[in-house]
Amino acid sequence: MDKPTKTDAELIAIAIAELGDHGFHPDGLNISVISSGDRWEFRTAATTEAEDAPGYADCVARLVQIGDHLSAQYARAG
């Protein structure tokens, strides 16, 4: 059975909502979606201030977990 598809914007919105549910998401964090074959994952870029913020490493680790979970549920549109 094929997975439902989501656009990059939809996937990022879901991830941001889930990060917010866990109290994470420092200002200055940008999330993108990249593909490799039939798999996709999140990538981050951040300002120096965001990288230095308390909880940044936890936020990125949580984003990886969220990406793993979402990639099992959804295919990337496009």
PDB file of N, CA, C, O and CB in Angstrom:
ATOM      1  N   MET A   1       0.838  -1.175   0.000  1.00  0.00           N
ATOM      2  CA  MET A   1       0.000   0.000   0.000  1.00  0.00           C
ATOM      3  C   MET A   1       0.890   1.248   0.000  1.00  0.00           C
ATOM      4  O   MET A   1       1.841   1.338   0.777  1.00  0.00           O
ATOM      5  CB  MET A   1      -0.957  -0.007   1.219  1.00  0.00           C
ATOM      6  N   ASP A   2       0.581   2.188  -0.857  1.00  0.00           N
ATOM      7  CA  ASP A   2       1.362   3.410  -0.958  1.00  0.00           C
ATOM      8  C   ASP A   2       1.067   4.341   0.213  1.00  0.00           C
ATOM      9  O   ASP A   2      -0.051   4.406   0.724  1.00  0.00           O
ATOM     10  CB  ASP A   2       1.078   4.116  -2.282  1.00  0.00           C
ATOM     11  N   LYS A   3       2.104   5.050   0.612  1.00  0.00           N
ATOM     12  CA  LYS A   3       1.947   6.045   1.675  1.00  0.00           C
ATOM     13  C   LYS A   3       1.322   7.297   1.078  1.00  0.00           C
ATOM     14  O   LYS A   3       1.568   7.621  -0.084  1.00  0.00           O
ATOM     15  CB  LYS A   3       3.319   6.375   2.355  1.00  0.00           C
ATOM     16  N   PRO A   4       0.514   8.003   1.864  1.00  0.00           N
ATOM     17  CA  PRO A   4       0.003   9.291   1.385  1.00  0.00           C
ATOM     18  C   PRO A   4       1.171  10.265   1.212  1.00  0.00           C
ATOM     19  O   PRO A   4       2.197  10.139   1.879  1.00  0.00           O
ATOM     20  CB  PRO A   4      -1.060   9.875   2.373  1.00  0.00           C
ATOM     21  N   THR A   5       1.007  11.216   0.329  1.00  0.00           N
ATOM     22  CA  THR A   5       2.076  12.183   0.075  1.00  0.00           C
ATOM     23  C   THR A   5       1.791  13.504   0.787  1.00  0.00           C
ATOM     24  O   THR A   5       0.639  13.879   1.008  1.00  0.00           O
ATOM     25  CB  THR A   5       2.240  12.420  -1.437  1.00  0.00           C
ATOM     26  N   LYS A   6       2.860  14.185   1.133  1.00  0.00           N
ATOM     27  CA  LYS A   6       2.804  15.518   1.725  1.00  0.00           C
ATOM     28  C   LYS A   6       3.848  16.375   1.018  1.00  0.00           C
ATOM     29  O   LYS A   6       4.909  15.889   0.627  1.00  0.00           O
ATOM     30  CB  LYS A   6       3.053  15.475   3.282  1.00  0.00           C
ATOM     31  N   THR A   7       3.534  17.636   0.864  1.00  0.00           N
ATOM     32  CA  THR A   7       4.507  18.575   0.309  1.00  0.00           C
ATOM     33  C   THR A   7       5.564  18.885   1.370  1.00  0.00           C
ATOM     34  O   THR A   7       5.384  18.587   2.551  1.00  0.00           O
ATOM     35  CB  THR A   7       3.807  19.884  -0.178  1.00  0.00           C
ATOM     36  N   ASP A   8       6.663  19.485   0.930  1.00  0.00           N
ATOM     37  CA  ASP A   8       7.692  19.895   1.889  1.00  0.00           C
ATOM     38  C   ASP A   8       7.109  20.826   2.938  1.00  0.00           C
ATOM     39  O   ASP A   8       7.392  20.683   4.128  1.00  0.00           O
ATOM     40  CB  ASP A   8       8.862  20.578   1.169  1.00  0.00           C
ATOM     41  N   ALA A   9       6.302  21.771   2.503  1.00  0.00           N
ATOM     42  CA  ALA A   9       5.696  22.730   3.441  1.00  0.00           C
ATOM     43  C   ALA A   9       4.830  22.009   4.475  1.00  0.00           C
ATOM     44  O   ALA A   9       4.855  22.356   5.656  1.00  0.00           O
ATOM     45  CB  ALA A   9       4.849  23.773   2.677  1.00  0.00           C
ATOM     46  N   GLU A  10       4.070  21.018   4.039  1.00  0.00           N
ATOM     47  CA  GLU A  10       3.227  20.265   4.973  1.00  0.00           C
ATOM     48  C   GLU A  10       4.075  19.477   5.961  1.00  0.00           C
ATOM     49  O   GLU A  10       3.778  19.462   7.155  1.00  0.00           O
ATOM     50  CB  GLU A  10       2.293  19.316   4.210  1.00  0.00           C
ATOM     51  N   LEU A  11       5.130  18.822   5.476  1.00  0.00           N
ATOM     52  CA  LEU A  11       6.006  18.043   6.355  1.00  0.00           C
ATOM     53  C   LEU A  11       6.682  18.942   7.382  1.00  0.00           C
ATOM     54  O   LEU A  11       6.759  18.595   8.561  1.00  0.00           O
ATOM     55  CB  LEU A  11       7.067  17.293   5.532  1.00  0.00           C
ATOM     56  N   ILE A  12       7.165  20.087   6.941  1.00  0.00           N
ATOM     57  CA  ILE A  12       7.832  21.021   7.849  1.00  0.00           C
ATOM     58  C   ILE A  12       6.837  21.562   8.873  1.00  0.00           C
ATOM     59  O   ILE A  12       7.176  21.702  10.048  1.00  0.00           O
ATOM     60  CB  ILE A  12       8.477  22.185   7.058  1.00  0.00           C
ATOM     61  N   ALA A  13       5.620  21.864   8.445  1.00  0.00           N
ATOM     62  CA  ALA A  13       4.594  22.356   9.377  1.00  0.00           C
ATOM     63  C   ALA A  13       4.284  21.312  10.445  1.00  0.00           C
ATOM     64  O   ALA A  13       4.131  21.654  11.618  1.00  0.00           O
ATOM     65  CB  ALA A  13       3.306  22.731   8.616  1.00  0.00           C
ATOM     66  N   ILE A  14       4.190  20.056  10.055  1.00  0.00           N
ATOM     67  CA  ILE A  14       3.941  18.986  11.024  1.00  0.00           C
ATOM     68  C   ILE A  14       5.103  18.906  12.007  1.00  0.00           C
ATOM     69  O   ILE A  14       4.895  18.788  13.214  1.00  0.00           O
ATOM     70  CB  ILE A  14       3.740  17.622  10.308  1.00  0.00           C
ATOM     71  N   ALA A  15       6.329  18.972  11.484  1.00  0.00           N
ATOM     72  CA  ALA A  15       7.515  18.887  12.339  1.00  0.00           C
ATOM     73  C   ALA A  15       7.565  20.047  13.327  1.00  0.00           C
ATOM     74  O   ALA A  15       7.852  19.846  14.507  1.00  0.00           O
ATOM     75  CB  ALA A  15       8.789  18.870  11.487  1.00  0.00           C
ATOM     76  N   ILE A  16       7.289  21.250  12.854  1.00  0.00           N
ATOM     77  CA  ILE A  16       7.309  22.424  13.743  1.00  0.00           C
ATOM     78  C   ILE A  16       6.252  22.286  14.833  1.00  0.00           C
ATOM     79  O   ILE A  16       6.500  22.618  15.993  1.00  0.00           O
ATOM     80  CB  ILE A  16       7.075  23.726  12.936  1.00  0.00           C
ATOM     81  N   ALA A  17       5.079  21.799  14.458  1.00  0.00           N
ATOM     82  CA  ALA A  17       4.025  21.590  15.454  1.00  0.00           C
ATOM     83  C   ALA A  17       4.461  20.569  16.499  1.00  0.00           C
ATOM     84  O   ALA A  17       4.241  20.766  17.694  1.00  0.00           O
ATOM     85  CB  ALA A  17       2.725  21.128  14.775  1.00  0.00           C
ATOM     86  N   GLU A  18       5.079  19.475  16.049  1.00  0.00           N
ATOM     87  CA  GLU A  18       5.527  18.451  16.997  1.00  0.00           C
ATOM     88  C   GLU A  18       6.671  18.968  17.872  1.00  0.00           C
ATOM     89  O   GLU A  18       6.727  18.658  19.062  1.00  0.00           O
ATOM     90  CB  GLU A  18       5.970  17.185  16.245  1.00  0.00           C
ATOM     91  N   LEU A  19       7.575  19.746  17.297  1.00  0.00           N
ATOM     92  CA  LEU A  19       8.640  20.343  18.108  1.00  0.00           C
ATOM     93  C   LEU A  19       8.030  21.257  19.167  1.00  0.00           C
ATOM     94  O   LEU A  19       8.453  21.242  20.323  1.00  0.00           O
ATOM     95  CB  LEU A  19       9.638  21.132  17.218  1.00  0.00           C
ATOM     96  N   GLY A  20       7.048  22.044  18.775  1.00  0.00           N
ATOM     97  CA  GLY A  20       6.378  22.932  19.720  1.00  0.00           C
ATOM     98  C   GLY A  20       5.691  22.176  20.839  1.00  0.00           C
ATOM     99  O   GLY A  20       5.674  22.629  21.984  1.00  0.00           O
ATOM    100  N   ASP A  21       5.118  21.012  20.507  1.00  0.00           N
ATOM    101  CA  ASP A  21       4.474  20.186  21.521  1.00  0.00           C
ATOM    102  C   ASP A  21       5.475  19.718  22.579  1.00  0.00           C
ATOM    103  O   ASP A  21       5.098  19.442  23.718  1.00  0.00           O
ATOM    104  CB  ASP A  21       3.801  18.980  20.866  1.00  0.00           C
ATOM    105  N   HIS A  22       6.745  19.632  22.198  1.00  0.00           N
ATOM    106  CA  HIS A  22       7.789  19.187  23.118  1.00  0.00           C
ATOM    107  C   HIS A  22       8.605  20.359  23.685  1.00  0.00           C
ATOM    108  O   HIS A  22       9.610  20.153  24.365  1.00  0.00           O
ATOM    109  CB  HIS A  22       8.716  18.209  22.409  1.00  0.00           C
ATOM    110  N   GLY A  23       8.164  21.578  23.400  1.00  0.00           N
ATOM    111  CA  GLY A  23       8.819  22.751  23.952  1.00  0.00           C
ATOM    112  C   GLY A  23      10.101  23.150  23.243  1.00  0.00           C
ATOM    113  O   GLY A  23      10.887  23.933  23.777  1.00  0.00           O
ATOM    114  N   PHE A  24      10.320  22.621  22.050  1.00  0.00           N
ATOM    115  CA  PHE A  24      11.526  22.928  21.295  1.00  0.00           C
ATOM    116  C   PHE A  24      11.182  23.766  20.073  1.00  0.00           C
ATOM    117  O   PHE A  24      10.073  23.673  19.547  1.00  0.00           O
ATOM    118  CB  PHE A  24      12.246  21.640  20.877  1.00  0.00           C
ATOM    119  N   HIS A  25      12.082  24.545  19.642  1.00  0.00           N
ATOM    120  CA  HIS A  25      12.099  25.264  18.371  1.00  0.00           C
ATOM    121  C   HIS A  25      12.681  26.645  18.573  1.00  0.00           C
ATOM    122  O   HIS A  25      11.960  27.642  18.627  1.00  0.00           O
ATOM    123  CB  HIS A  25      10.686  25.360  17.771  1.00  0.00           C
ATOM    124  N   PRO A  26      13.993  26.686  18.684  1.00  0.00           N
ATOM    125  CA  PRO A  26      14.627  27.990  18.874  1.00  0.00           C
ATOM    126  C   PRO A  26      14.442  28.882  17.662  1.00  0.00           C
ATOM    127  O   PRO A  26      14.395  28.403  16.529  1.00  0.00           O
ATOM    128  CB  PRO A  26      16.106  27.821  19.166  1.00  0.00           C
ATOM    129  N   ASP A  27      14.336  30.193  17.906  1.00  0.00           N
ATOM    130  CA  ASP A  27      14.289  31.152  16.806  1.00  0.00           C
ATOM    131  C   ASP A  27      15.582  31.025  16.013  1.00  0.00           C
ATOM    132  O   ASP A  27      16.644  30.784  16.588  1.00  0.00           O
ATOM    133  CB  ASP A  27      14.086  32.616  17.327  1.00  0.00           C
ATOM    134  N   GLY A  28      15.497  31.186  14.706  1.00  0.00           N
ATOM    135  CA  GLY A  28      16.686  31.116  13.869  1.00  0.00           C
ATOM    136  C   GLY A  28      16.974  29.738  13.325  1.00  0.00           C
ATOM    137  O   GLY A  28      18.003  29.535  12.680  1.00  0.00           O
ATOM    138  N   LEU A  29      16.083  28.776  13.570  1.00  0.00           N
ATOM    139  CA  LEU A  29      16.241  27.421  13.047  1.00  0.00           C
ATOM    140  C   LEU A  29      15.427  27.292  11.768  1.00  0.00           C
ATOM    141  O   LEU A  29      14.220  27.533  11.775  1.00  0.00           O
ATOM    142  CB  LEU A  29      15.801  26.355  14.097  1.00  0.00           C
ATOM    143  N   ASN A  30      16.067  26.918  10.684  1.00  0.00           N
ATOM    144  CA  ASN A  30      15.382  26.700   9.409  1.00  0.00           C
ATOM    145  C   ASN A  30      15.423  25.216   9.086  1.00  0.00           C
ATOM    146  O   ASN A  30      16.463  24.568   9.207  1.00  0.00           O
ATOM    147  CB  ASN A  30      16.033  27.537   8.262  1.00  0.00           C
ATOM    148  N   ILE A  31      14.283  24.688   8.674  1.00  0.00           N
ATOM    149  CA  ILE A  31      14.154  23.268   8.371  1.00  0.00           C
ATOM    150  C   ILE A  31      13.887  23.114   6.882  1.00  0.00           C
ATOM    151  O   ILE A  31      13.083  23.847   6.307  1.00  0.00           O
ATOM    152  CB  ILE A  31      13.021  22.610   9.214  1.00  0.00           C
ATOM    153  N   SER A  32      14.566  22.155   6.260  1.00  0.00           N
ATOM    154  CA  SER A  32      14.302  21.820   4.865  1.00  0.00           C
ATOM    155  C   SER A  32      14.158  20.307   4.756  1.00  0.00           C
ATOM    156  O   SER A  32      14.496  19.566   5.680  1.00  0.00           O
ATOM    157  CB  SER A  32      15.439  22.347   3.926  1.00  0.00           C
ATOM    158  N   VAL A  33      13.651  19.866   3.614  1.00  0.00           N
ATOM    159  CA  VAL A  33      13.459  18.442   3.355  1.00  0.00           C
ATOM    160  C   VAL A  33      14.337  18.066   2.173  1.00  0.00           C
ATOM    161  O   VAL A  33      14.326  18.743   1.144  1.00  0.00           O
ATOM    162  CB  VAL A  33      11.951  18.102   3.077  1.00  0.00           C
ATOM    163  N   ILE A  34      15.098  16.985   2.320  1.00  0.00           N
ATOM    164  CA  ILE A  34      15.907  16.495   1.206  1.00  0.00           C
ATOM    165  C   ILE A  34      15.549  15.043   0.944  1.00  0.00           C
ATOM    166  O   ILE A  34      15.116  14.324   1.845  1.00  0.00           O
ATOM    167  CB  ILE A  34      17.428  16.646   1.502  1.00  0.00           C
ATOM    168  N   SER A  35      15.736  14.620  -0.301  1.00  0.00           N
ATOM    169  CA  SER A  35      15.451  13.245  -0.687  1.00  0.00           C
ATOM    170  C   SER A  35      16.714  12.544  -1.128  1.00  0.00           C
ATOM    171  O   SER A  35      17.656  13.149  -1.641  1.00  0.00           O
ATOM    172  CB  SER A  35      14.409  13.199  -1.796  1.00  0.00           C
ATOM    173  N   SER A  36      16.695  11.255  -0.911  1.00  0.00           N
ATOM    174  CA  SER A  36      17.737  10.376  -1.429  1.00  0.00           C
ATOM    175  C   SER A  36      17.020   9.115  -1.889  1.00  0.00           C
ATOM    176  O   SER A  36      16.661   8.258  -1.081  1.00  0.00           O
ATOM    177  CB  SER A  36      18.861  10.062  -0.340  1.00  0.00           C
ATOM    178  N   GLY A  37      16.816   9.014  -3.199  1.00  0.00           N
ATOM    179  CA  GLY A  37      16.037   7.890  -3.714  1.00  0.00           C
ATOM    180  C   GLY A  37      14.596   8.007  -3.277  1.00  0.00           C
ATOM    181  O   GLY A  37      13.962   9.043  -3.480  1.00  0.00           O
ATOM    182  N   ASP A  38      14.071   6.946  -2.673  1.00  0.00           N
ATOM    183  CA  ASP A  38      12.676   6.973  -2.234  1.00  0.00           C
ATOM    184  C   ASP A  38      12.540   7.382  -0.772  1.00  0.00           C
ATOM    185  O   ASP A  38      11.446   7.313  -0.212  1.00  0.00           O
ATOM    186  CB  ASP A  38      12.038   5.613  -2.445  1.00  0.00           C
ATOM    187  N   ARG A  39      13.632   7.804  -0.149  1.00  0.00           N
ATOM    188  CA  ARG A  39      13.603   8.245   1.248  1.00  0.00           C
ATOM    189  C   ARG A  39      13.775   9.758   1.321  1.00  0.00           C
ATOM    190  O   ARG A  39      14.335  10.369   0.410  1.00  0.00           O
ATOM    191  CB  ARG A  39      14.705   7.537   2.071  1.00  0.00           C
ATOM    192  N   TRP A  40      13.305  10.345   2.378  1.00  0.00           N
ATOM    193  CA  TRP A  40      13.503  11.771   2.618  1.00  0.00           C
ATOM    194  C   TRP A  40      13.826  11.965   4.091  1.00  0.00           C
ATOM    195  O   TRP A  40      13.542  11.112   4.932  1.00  0.00           O
ATOM    196  CB  TRP A  40      12.246  12.601   2.202  1.00  0.00           C
ATOM    197  N   GLU A  41      14.431  13.120   4.378  1.00  0.00           N
ATOM    198  CA  GLU A  41      14.732  13.471   5.764  1.00  0.00           C
ATOM    199  C   GLU A  41      14.814  14.985   5.897  1.00  0.00           C
ATOM    200  O   GLU A  41      14.913  15.717   4.912  1.00  0.00           O
ATOM    201  CB  GLU A  41      16.055  12.808   6.230  1.00  0.00           C
ATOM    202  N   PHE A  42      14.771  15.426   7.141  1.00  0.00           N
ATOM    203  CA  PHE A  42      14.886  16.844   7.428  1.00  0.00           C
ATOM    204  C   PHE A  42      16.349  17.232   7.543  1.00  0.00           C
ATOM    205  O   PHE A  42      17.188  16.434   7.960  1.00  0.00           O
ATOM    206  CB  PHE A  42      14.131  17.202   8.713  1.00  0.00           C
ATOM    207  N   ARG A  43      16.642  18.468   7.166  1.00  0.00           N
ATOM    208  CA  ARG A  43      17.945  19.089   7.380  1.00  0.00           C
ATOM    209  C   ARG A  43      17.702  20.441   8.041  1.00  0.00           C
ATOM    210  O   ARG A  43      16.667  21.074   7.832  1.00  0.00           O
ATOM    211  CB  ARG A  43      18.745  19.243   6.030  1.00  0.00           C
ATOM    212  N   THR A  44      18.661  20.866   8.833  1.00  0.00           N
ATOM    213  CA  THR A  44      18.520  22.151   9.500  1.00  0.00           C
ATOM    214  C   THR A  44      19.678  23.075   9.160  1.00  0.00           C
ATOM    215  O   THR A  44      20.783  22.636   8.842  1.00  0.00           O
ATOM    216  CB  THR A  44      18.428  21.959  11.007  1.00  0.00           C
ATOM    217  N   ALA A  45      19.395  24.332   9.236  1.00  0.00           N
ATOM    218  CA  ALA A  45      20.398  25.392   9.192  1.00  0.00           C
ATOM    219  C   ALA A  45      19.988  26.349  10.287  1.00  0.00           C
ATOM    220  O   ALA A  45      18.798  26.550  10.529  1.00  0.00           O
ATOM    221  CB  ALA A  45      20.488  26.107   7.764  1.00  0.00           C
ATOM    222  N   ALA A  46      20.961  26.938  10.948  1.00  0.00           N
ATOM    223  CA  ALA A  46      20.621  27.805  12.074  1.00  0.00           C
ATOM    224  C   ALA A  46      21.604  28.954  12.177  1.00  0.00           C
ATOM    225  O   ALA A  46      22.755  28.867  11.751  1.00  0.00           O
ATOM    226  CB  ALA A  46      20.599  27.012  13.381  1.00  0.00           C
ATOM    227  N   THR A  47      21.111  30.023  12.754  1.00  0.00           N
ATOM    228  CA  THR A  47      21.977  31.147  13.070  1.00  0.00           C
ATOM    229  C   THR A  47      22.892  30.741  14.231  1.00  0.00           C
ATOM    230  O   THR A  47      22.616  29.774  14.941  1.00  0.00           O
ATOM    231  CB  THR A  47      21.139  32.423  13.425  1.00  0.00           C
ATOM    232  N   THR A  48      23.958  31.477  14.409  1.00  0.00           N
ATOM    233  CA  THR A  48      24.864  31.219  15.532  1.00  0.00           C
ATOM    234  C   THR A  48      24.122  31.339  16.853  1.00  0.00           C
ATOM    235  O   THR A  48      24.350  30.560  17.779  1.00  0.00           O
ATOM    236  CB  THR A  48      26.057  32.190  15.503  1.00  0.00           C
ATOM    237  N   GLU A  49      23.236  32.317  16.932  1.00  0.00           N
ATOM    238  CA  GLU A  49      22.468  32.504  18.168  1.00  0.00           C
ATOM    239  C   GLU A  49      21.589  31.281  18.459  1.00  0.00           C
ATOM    240  O   GLU A  49      21.471  30.857  19.609  1.00  0.00           O
ATOM    241  CB  GLU A  49      21.594  33.773  18.071  1.00  0.00           C
ATOM    242  N   ALA A  50      20.979  30.722  17.416  1.00  0.00           N
ATOM    243  CA  ALA A  50      20.145  29.531  17.610  1.00  0.00           C
ATOM    244  C   ALA A  50      20.991  28.346  18.038  1.00  0.00           C
ATOM    245  O   ALA A  50      20.603  27.596  18.933  1.00  0.00           O
ATOM    246  CB  ALA A  50      19.377  29.191  16.325  1.00  0.00           C
ATOM    247  N   GLU A  51      22.147  28.171  17.405  1.00  0.00           N
ATOM    248  CA  GLU A  51      23.029  27.056  17.763  1.00  0.00           C
ATOM    249  C   GLU A  51      23.521  27.169  19.203  1.00  0.00           C
ATOM    250  O   GLU A  51      23.746  26.157  19.866  1.00  0.00           O
ATOM    251  CB  GLU A  51      24.222  27.000  16.810  1.00  0.00           C
ATOM    252  N   ASP A  52      23.688  28.387  19.681  1.00  0.00           N
ATOM    253  CA  ASP A  52      24.163  28.611  21.047  1.00  0.00           C
ATOM    254  C   ASP A  52      23.038  28.568  22.086  1.00  0.00           C
ATOM    255  O   ASP A  52      23.305  28.558  23.288  1.00  0.00           O
ATOM    256  CB  ASP A  52      24.873  29.944  21.127  1.00  0.00           C
ATOM    257  N   ALA A  53      21.798  28.543  21.632  1.00  0.00           N
ATOM    258  CA  ALA A  53      20.657  28.578  22.559  1.00  0.00           C
ATOM    259  C   ALA A  53      20.546  27.266  23.332  1.00  0.00           C
ATOM    260  O   ALA A  53      20.811  26.193  22.791  1.00  0.00           O
ATOM    261  CB  ALA A  53      19.344  28.854  21.793  1.00  0.00           C
ATOM    262  N   PRO A  54      20.152  27.362  24.600  1.00  0.00           N
ATOM    263  CA  PRO A  54      19.919  26.139  25.369  1.00  0.00           C
ATOM    264  C   PRO A  54      18.846  25.290  24.684  1.00  0.00           C
ATOM    265  O   PRO A  54      17.816  25.808  24.255  1.00  0.00           O
ATOM    266  CB  PRO A  54      19.498  26.476  26.826  1.00  0.00           C
ATOM    267  N   GLY A  55      19.091  24.015  24.589  1.00  0.00           N
ATOM    268  CA  GLY A  55      18.118  23.110  23.997  1.00  0.00           C
ATOM    269  C   GLY A  55      18.263  22.901  22.507  1.00  0.00           C
ATOM    270  O   GLY A  55      17.521  22.110  21.924  1.00  0.00           O
ATOM    271  N   TYR A  56      19.215  23.599  21.861  1.00  0.00           N
ATOM    272  CA  TYR A  56      19.371  23.465  20.404  1.00  0.00           C
ATOM    273  C   TYR A  56      19.685  22.022  20.010  1.00  0.00           C
ATOM    274  O   TYR A  56      19.045  21.478  19.111  1.00  0.00           O
ATOM    275  CB  TYR A  56      20.484  24.399  19.897  1.00  0.00           C
ATOM    276  N   ALA A  57      20.649  21.404  20.664  1.00  0.00           N
ATOM    277  CA  ALA A  57      21.025  20.030  20.316  1.00  0.00           C
ATOM    278  C   ALA A  57      19.845  19.079  20.519  1.00  0.00           C
ATOM    279  O   ALA A  57      19.628  18.172  19.715  1.00  0.00           O
ATOM    280  CB  ALA A  57      22.232  19.568  21.161  1.00  0.00           C
ATOM    281  N   ASP A  58      19.089  19.288  21.590  1.00  0.00           N
ATOM    282  CA  ASP A  58      17.907  18.458  21.829  1.00  0.00           C
ATOM    283  C   ASP A  58      16.863  18.664  20.740  1.00  0.00           C
ATOM    284  O   ASP A  58      16.200  17.716  20.321  1.00  0.00           O
ATOM    285  CB  ASP A  58      17.303  18.771  23.199  1.00  0.00           C
ATOM    286  N   CYS A  59      16.720  19.899  20.287  1.00  0.00           N
ATOM    287  CA  CYS A  59      15.767  20.225  19.230  1.00  0.00           C
ATOM    288  C   CYS A  59      16.134  19.481  17.939  1.00  0.00           C
ATOM    289  O   CYS A  59      15.267  18.892  17.293  1.00  0.00           O
ATOM    290  CB  CYS A  59      15.731  21.754  18.984  1.00  0.00           C
ATOM    291  N   VAL A  60      17.397  19.511  17.574  1.00  0.00           N
ATOM    292  CA  VAL A  60      17.838  18.838  16.349  1.00  0.00           C
ATOM    293  C   VAL A  60      17.672  17.325  16.495  1.00  0.00           C
ATOM    294  O   VAL A  60      17.231  16.661  15.556  1.00  0.00           O
ATOM    295  CB  VAL A  60      19.315  19.193  16.028  1.00  0.00           C
ATOM    296  N   ALA A  61      18.015  16.781  17.641  1.00  0.00           N
ATOM    297  CA  ALA A  61      17.844  15.340  17.867  1.00  0.00           C
ATOM    298  C   ALA A  61      16.372  14.949  17.770  1.00  0.00           C
ATOM    299  O   ALA A  61      16.028  13.925  17.180  1.00  0.00           O
ATOM    300  CB  ALA A  61      18.411  14.936  19.246  1.00  0.00           C
ATOM    301  N   ARG A  62      15.516  15.771  18.352  1.00  0.00           N
ATOM    302  CA  ARG A  62      14.067  15.497  18.283  1.00  0.00           C
ATOM    303  C   ARG A  62      13.569  15.601  16.852  1.00  0.00           C
ATOM    304  O   ARG A  62      12.708  14.825  16.438  1.00  0.00           O
ATOM    305  CB  ARG A  62      13.280  16.472  19.185  1.00  0.00           C
ATOM    306  N   LEU A  63      14.101  16.551  16.091  1.00  0.00           N
ATOM    307  CA  LEU A  63      13.706  16.694  14.693  1.00  0.00           C
ATOM    308  C   LEU A  63      14.074  15.447  13.886  1.00  0.00           C
ATOM    309  O   LEU A  63      13.313  15.028  13.014  1.00  0.00           O
ATOM    310  CB  LEU A  63      14.365  17.936  14.080  1.00  0.00           C
ATOM    311  N   VAL A  64      15.215  14.864  14.165  1.00  0.00           N
ATOM    312  CA  VAL A  64      15.608  13.622  13.491  1.00  0.00           C
ATOM    313  C   VAL A  64      14.595  12.519  13.806  1.00  0.00           C
ATOM    314  O   VAL A  64      14.178  11.784  12.911  1.00  0.00           O
ATOM    315  CB  VAL A  64      17.040  13.188  13.922  1.00  0.00           C
ATOM    316  N   GLN A  65      14.204  12.404  15.062  1.00  0.00           N
ATOM    317  CA  GLN A  65      13.204  11.407  15.452  1.00  0.00           C
ATOM    318  C   GLN A  65      11.869  11.657  14.760  1.00  0.00           C
ATOM    319  O   GLN A  65      11.229  10.724  14.277  1.00  0.00           O
ATOM    320  CB  GLN A  65      13.012  11.412  16.970  1.00  0.00           C
ATOM    321  N   ILE A  66      11.460  12.898  14.716  1.00  0.00           N
ATOM    322  CA  ILE A  66      10.205  13.250  14.046  1.00  0.00           C
ATOM    323  C   ILE A  66      10.287  12.905  12.568  1.00  0.00           C
ATOM    324  O   ILE A  66       9.343  12.353  12.005  1.00  0.00           O
ATOM    325  CB  ILE A  66       9.886  14.749  14.230  1.00  0.00           C
ATOM    326  N   GLY A  67      11.414  13.228  11.937  1.00  0.00           N
ATOM    327  CA  GLY A  67      11.599  12.901  10.524  1.00  0.00           C
ATOM    328  C   GLY A  67      11.529  11.403  10.263  1.00  0.00           C
ATOM    329  O   GLY A  67      10.912  10.966   9.292  1.00  0.00           O
ATOM    330  N   ASP A  68      12.159  10.616  11.128  1.00  0.00           N
ATOM    331  CA  ASP A  68      12.099   9.159  10.973  1.00  0.00           C
ATOM    332  C   ASP A  68      10.661   8.668  11.057  1.00  0.00           C
ATOM    333  O   ASP A  68      10.232   7.830  10.264  1.00  0.00           O
ATOM    334  CB  ASP A  68      12.957   8.464  12.044  1.00  0.00           C
ATOM    335  N   HIS A  69       9.931   9.194  12.017  1.00  0.00           N
ATOM    336  CA  HIS A  69       8.534   8.802  12.217  1.00  0.00           C
ATOM    337  C   HIS A  69       7.667   9.220  11.023  1.00  0.00           C
ATOM    338  O   HIS A  69       6.870   8.425  10.524  1.00  0.00           O
ATOM    339  CB  HIS A  69       7.986   9.426  13.513  1.00  0.00           C
ATOM    340  N   LEU A  70       7.823  10.463  10.571  1.00  0.00           N
ATOM    341  CA  LEU A  70       7.006  10.956   9.464  1.00  0.00           C
ATOM    342  C   LEU A  70       7.363  10.286   8.146  1.00  0.00           C
ATOM    343  O   LEU A  70       6.484  10.039   7.320  1.00  0.00           O
ATOM    344  CB  LEU A  70       7.159  12.457   9.332  1.00  0.00           C
ATOM    345  N   SER A  71       8.639   9.990   7.940  1.00  0.00           N
ATOM    346  CA  SER A  71       9.030   9.358   6.665  1.00  0.00           C
ATOM    347  C   SER A  71       8.478   7.940   6.558  1.00  0.00           C
ATOM    348  O   SER A  71       8.317   7.416   5.456  1.00  0.00           O
ATOM    349  CB  SER A  71      10.564   9.332   6.525  1.00  0.00           C
ATOM    350  N   ALA A  72       8.191   7.322   7.695  1.00  0.00           N
ATOM    351  CA  ALA A  72       7.554   6.004   7.676  1.00  0.00           C
ATOM    352  C   ALA A  72       6.068   6.123   7.343  1.00  0.00           C
ATOM    353  O   ALA A  72       5.457   5.167   6.866  1.00  0.00           O
ATOM    354  CB  ALA A  72       7.738   5.297   9.031  1.00  0.00           C
ATOM    355  N   GLN A  73       5.486   7.301   7.595  1.00  0.00           N
ATOM    356  CA  GLN A  73       4.065   7.514   7.368  1.00  0.00           C
ATOM    357  C   GLN A  73       3.750   8.142   6.018  1.00  0.00           C
ATOM    358  O   GLN A  73       2.735   7.823   5.399  1.00  0.00           O
ATOM    359  CB  GLN A  73       3.512   8.371   8.450  1.00  0.00           C
ATOM    360  N   TYR A  74       4.636   9.049   5.560  1.00  0.00           N
ATOM    361  CA  TYR A  74       4.327   9.857   4.378  1.00  0.00           C
ATOM    362  C   TYR A  74       5.433   9.812   3.343  1.00  0.00           C
ATOM    363  O   TYR A  74       6.619   9.768   3.671  1.00  0.00           O
ATOM    364  CB  TYR A  74       4.071  11.290   4.779  1.00  0.00           C
ATOM    365  N   ALA A  75       5.019   9.824   2.094  1.00  0.00           N
ATOM    366  CA  ALA A  75       5.942  10.017   0.986  1.00  0.00           C
ATOM    367  C   ALA A  75       6.035  11.514   0.706  1.00  0.00           C
ATOM    368  O   ALA A  75       5.110  12.273   0.993  1.00  0.00           O
ATOM    369  CB  ALA A  75       5.481   9.226  -0.288  1.00  0.00           C
ATOM    370  N   ARG A  76       7.151  11.915   0.149  1.00  0.00           N
ATOM    371  CA  ARG A  76       7.349  13.331  -0.196  1.00  0.00           C
ATOM    372  C   ARG A  76       6.747  13.590  -1.573  1.00  0.00           C
ATOM    373  O   ARG A  76       7.077  12.905  -2.542  1.00  0.00           O
ATOM    374  CB  ARG A  76       8.873  13.717  -0.173  1.00  0.00           C
ATOM    375  N   ALA A  77       5.872  14.571  -1.651  1.00  0.00           N
ATOM    376  CA  ALA A  77       5.244  14.948  -2.927  1.00  0.00           C
ATOM    377  C   ALA A  77       6.278  15.635  -3.808  1.00  0.00           C
ATOM    378  O   ALA A  77       7.134  16.380  -3.332  1.00  0.00           O
ATOM    379  CB  ALA A  77       4.010  15.880  -2.697  1.00  0.00           C
ATOM    380  N   GLY A  78       6.177  15.373  -5.059  1.00  0.00           N
ATOM    381  CA  GLY A  78       6.947  16.190  -5.934  1.00  0.00           C
ATOM    382  C   GLY A  78       7.970  15.602  -6.761  1.00  0.00           C
ATOM    383  O   GLY A  78       8.635  16.311  -7.517  1.00  0.00           O
TER     384      GLY A  78
END
